[in-house]
Structure formats: C-alpha cells, structure tokens
C-alpha cells in the first residue's frame, strides 16, 4: 500500500489525500461486510451468489454510480432480510 497516495475523485485539488493507514486484524467473515443483524447494509445483485433474501429481487443500483439506470441489476436493496 506504500504506493497509494490518494483515494477517490478530485485528488488534483488535494481531496482524498491519504495521511496514513492504520491496518488492524479482523476476525470477521467476508459476508459480514454486507450483512449485519440479518439485513443487507449494501445493495447486492442477485447473480453475485453471495446472499439469498426473503424478498423478491428488484432493480437496484449496486455499483457506482448507483443512480445510473444502465448499471441497475435485479437484486436486493439495503435493509433486505437475508436467509
């Protein structure tokens, strides 16, 4: 990570500059990054195969920019209960 100096947009004007990294160990599982307390904390496309929800899939913007209709896929929005 020593080569990473900026994150995000508009770094040419100083936004997103990385001052330092603080890396800590984590005992969680990868699924914990999108599910908390049995609900999604990030929109997920149905075809990713990571989760199944109790609800029917709907069109969701799951990848930036989330507002762009051409990027919508069938999936589950934030707050959907998972099995």
NORVENDA-V163097 format. One line per field, one symbol per residue. ss: DSSP state (@ for helix, = for strand, . for the rest). A space follows every 10 residues. Layout:
ss=???
This chain:
ss=.....=.... @@@...=... .........@ @@@.==..== ...==@@@.. ..=....=== ........@@ @.====.... ==.
